Amino acid sequence: MSTILRVFPSETPTPRGPYSPAVVAGDFIYVSGQGPIDPSIDRFSYGDIQHETRLTLENIRRILAAAGASLTDVVKCNVYLRDGNDFAAMNKVYTEFFGDQRPARTTVAVAFADPTMKIEVDCIAYKPV
């Protein structure tokens, strides 16, 4: 029987609501939606889409590391953009992080509760125990 572990890394942003940054269930790690929060000040750091994408993916990288995984273990990402016109610029930074280890991905344009935020990303990683 597998156990469920909730991951709250100290070097990542504090959750903004009643959720875990990541949950490890069996061989899978589910990372909650992450946004452009600078963990050194625990506040949003708004900027252009490339800045926000880089910060968001760095947060995901840190959460995965705390759960014993890396970006190469990611099998699925969901990318949410405030403006679909930001796709190409986001994709450039996304490629820097994932390179040839490309997970399955869905990208959609959405309206965020925080109208200043440009991106949110969640993912699922597979890491056999």
C-alpha positions as CSV (number, residue, x, y, z in Angstrom):
1,M,0.0,0.0,0.0
2,S,1.4,3.4,-1.0
3,T,1.4,6.4,1.3
4,I,0.5,9.9,0.4
5,L,3.1,12.6,1.3
6,R,2.4,16.3,1.2
7,V,5.5,18.4,0.4
8,F,6.0,21.9,1.8
9,P,9.6,22.9,0.8
10,S,11.0,25.8,2.9
11,E,12.8,27.3,-0.1
12,T,9.6,27.8,-2.1
13,P,6.8,30.3,-1.9
14,T,4.2,29.9,0.8
15,P,0.9,28.6,-0.6
16,R,-1.6,31.3,-1.2
17,G,-4.5,29.1,-0.2
18,P,-5.5,25.7,1.4
19,Y,-3.4,23.4,-0.8
20,S,0.0,21.6,-0.7
21,P,2.7,22.7,-3.1
22,A,3.1,19.1,-4.1
23,V,1.6,15.7,-3.2
24,V,3.5,12.5,-3.7
25,A,1.1,9.6,-4.3
26,G,2.8,6.3,-5.1
27,D,5.2,6.9,-8.0
28,F,3.6,10.2,-9.0
29,I,4.3,13.8,-7.8
30,Y,1.5,16.3,-8.4
31,V,2.7,19.9,-8.3
32,S,0.0,22.5,-7.6
33,G,-0.2,25.5,-9.9
34,Q,2.7,27.8,-9.4
35,G,3.0,31.4,-10.4
36,P,5.7,34.1,-10.5
37,I,6.4,34.4,-6.8
38,D,9.9,35.3,-5.7
39,P,10.6,32.9,-2.8
40,S,13.3,35.1,-1.4
41,I,10.6,37.7,-0.5
42,D,7.6,35.4,-0.7
43,R,5.8,37.9,-3.0
44,F,4.7,38.1,-6.6
45,S,7.3,39.4,-9.0
46,Y,5.5,40.7,-12.0
47,G,7.3,41.4,-15.3
48,D,7.2,40.4,-18.9
49,I,6.1,36.8,-19.7
50,Q,9.7,35.5,-19.9
51,H,10.5,36.8,-16.4
52,E,7.3,35.3,-15.0
53,T,7.8,32.0,-16.8
54,R,11.4,31.7,-15.6
55,L,10.4,32.4,-12.0
56,T,7.4,30.0,-12.1
57,L,9.5,27.1,-13.6
58,E,12.2,27.7,-11.0
59,N,9.6,27.3,-8.3
60,I,8.5,24.1,-9.8
61,R,12.1,22.9,-10.1
62,R,12.6,23.5,-6.4
63,I,9.3,21.8,-5.4
64,L,10.2,18.7,-7.5
65,A,13.7,18.6,-5.9
66,A,12.2,18.6,-2.4
67,A,10.1,15.7,-3.5
68,G,13.1,13.8,-4.8
69,A,12.6,14.5,-8.5
70,S,13.7,16.9,-11.3
71,L,12.2,18.4,-14.4
72,T,13.3,15.4,-16.4
73,D,10.8,13.4,-14.4
74,V,7.8,15.6,-15.5
75,V,5.4,13.7,-17.7
76,K,2.6,16.4,-18.0
77,C,2.4,20.2,-17.7
78,N,-0.5,22.5,-17.9
79,V,0.4,26.0,-18.8
80,Y,-2.1,28.8,-18.2
81,L,-1.5,32.2,-19.9
82,R,-3.4,35.4,-19.3
83,D,-2.7,36.4,-22.9
84,G,-2.4,33.8,-25.7
85,N,-0.2,36.2,-27.6
86,D,2.5,35.5,-25.0
87,F,2.8,31.8,-26.2
88,A,5.9,32.2,-28.3
89,A,7.9,34.1,-25.6
90,M,6.7,31.7,-22.9
91,N,7.6,28.7,-25.1
92,K,11.2,30.0,-25.5
93,V,11.8,30.0,-21.7
94,Y,9.9,26.7,-21.3
95,T,12.3,25.1,-23.8
96,E,15.3,26.4,-21.8
97,F,14.0,24.4,-18.8
98,F,12.8,21.2,-20.5
99,G,15.1,21.0,-23.6
100,D,14.8,17.6,-25.2
101,Q,13.0,16.1,-22.2
102,R,9.6,17.4,-23.3
103,P,6.6,16.4,-21.2
104,A,3.1,16.2,-22.6
105,R,1.6,19.7,-22.3
106,T,-1.6,21.7,-22.6
107,T,-1.5,25.5,-22.9
108,V,-4.6,27.6,-22.6
109,A,-5.5,31.3,-22.2
110,V,-7.4,32.1,-19.0
111,A,-8.5,34.9,-16.7
112,F,-6.7,34.8,-13.4
113,A,-8.1,36.0,-10.1
114,D,-5.0,38.1,-9.9
115,P,-5.3,40.2,-13.1
116,T,-1.6,41.2,-13.1
117,M,-0.3,37.6,-13.2
118,K,0.6,36.4,-16.7
119,I,1.3,32.7,-16.1
120,E,0.6,29.7,-13.9
121,V,1.9,26.2,-14.4
122,D,1.1,22.8,-12.8
123,C,2.6,19.5,-13.5
124,I,2.8,15.8,-12.8
125,A,6.1,13.9,-12.5
126,Y,6.7,10.2,-12.4
127,K,9.4,9.0,-10.0
128,P,9.5,5.3,-9.1
129,V,10.1,4.8,-5.4
